[in-house]
Amino acid sequence: MVLKWLLFIIITLVMWTVYYKYIAINTKEFKKERRLDERQLRIRLEILSNTFGYMFLIIMSYIAIKLSGLNGNAQNVFTQNPEILFIVLLGIIYAINVLIVKKKYS
């Protein structure tokens, strides 16, 4: 039981660290400097908005499949825990959006 809680805490800390280091946008003004200039901020916002849009479409498609009854009776990890699939897809879509937007702005 303690090992499960420790694993949960470690995974949560890693996720928060990745989020704040690579994904979060800091738009607040600091006293001496800003972390991101306007161009970098625009790039980051475009990447995140595209990723959110695609993820929204994927989740809505999943809901439509569930409501229509087309999901079948497969008993595998992805049908029992669709959030794993969503996390994997989100990572892939985010990486693709980073490449596309970086190419657009360079």
C-alpha positions in Angstrom: 0.0 0.0 0.0 2.8 2.4 0.9 4.6 1.5 -2.3 1.6 2.4 -4.4 1.3 5.8 -2.7 5.0 6.4 -3.2 4.7 5.5 -6.9 1.7 7.8 -7.2 3.6 10.7 -5.6 6.7 10.1 -7.8 4.6 10.0 -11.0 2.7 13.1 -10.0 5.9 15.0 -9.3 7.4 14.0 -12.6 4.2 15.1 -14.5 4.1 18.5 -12.7 7.8 19.0 -13.4 7.4 18.2 -17.1 4.3 20.4 -17.3 6.0 23.5 -15.7 9.3 23.0 -17.6 8.0 22.3 -21.1 4.3 23.1 -21.4 3.2 25.9 -19.0 3.3 29.4 -20.3 4.4 32.0 -17.9 2.8 35.3 -18.9 3.3 37.2 -15.7 5.8 40.0 -15.7 8.8 39.6 -13.4 10.5 42.6 -11.9 13.6 42.4 -14.0 12.9 40.1 -16.9 10.3 38.1 -18.8 10.8 34.4 -19.3 9.4 34.4 -22.8 9.4 37.1 -25.4 6.4 37.8 -27.5 7.3 35.5 -30.4 8.0 32.6 -28.1 4.8 33.2 -26.3 2.8 33.2 -29.6 4.5 30.0 -30.7 3.7 28.3 -27.4 0.1 29.5 -27.4 -0.4 28.2 -31.0 1.1 24.8 -30.2 -1.1 24.4 -27.1 -4.3 25.6 -28.9 -3.8 23.2 -31.8 -3.1 20.4 -29.4 -6.2 21.2 -27.4 -8.3 21.4 -30.5 -7.2 18.0 -31.8 -7.5 16.4 -28.3 -11.1 17.8 -28.0 -12.0 16.1 -31.4 -10.5 12.8 -30.3 -12.4 12.8 -27.0 -15.6 13.8 -28.8 -15.1 11.0 -31.3 -14.5 8.5 -28.5 -17.8 9.6 -26.8 -19.7 9.3 -30.1 -18.3 5.7 -30.6 -19.3 4.8 -27.0 -22.8 6.3 -27.4 -23.4 4.6 -30.8 -22.4 1.2 -29.3 -19.6 0.6 -31.8 -16.9 0.0 -29.2 -17.3 -3.8 -29.2 -16.5 -6.2 -26.4 -12.7 -6.2 -26.5 -11.2 -6.5 -23.1 -7.8 -5.0 -23.4 -5.9 -2.2 -21.5 -7.1 0.6 -23.9 -10.8 -0.2 -23.7 -10.7 -0.6 -19.9 -8.5 2.6 -19.4 -9.0 4.9 -22.3 -7.1 7.7 -20.5 -3.9 5.8 -21.3 -4.7 6.1 -25.0 -5.6 9.7 -24.6 -2.2 10.5 -22.9 -0.3 8.7 -25.6 -2.2 10.5 -28.4 -1.8 13.8 -26.6 2.0 13.4 -26.5 2.1 12.5 -30.2 -0.1 15.4 -31.2 1.9 17.8 -29.0 5.2 16.7 -30.6 3.8 17.0 -34.1 2.4 20.5 -33.4 5.8 21.6 -32.0 7.5 20.5 -35.2 4.9 22.1 -37.4 4.8 25.5 -35.5 8.6 25.7 -35.1 8.9 25.1 -38.9 6.3 27.8 -39.5 8.1 30.4 -37.4 11.7 29.6 -38.5 
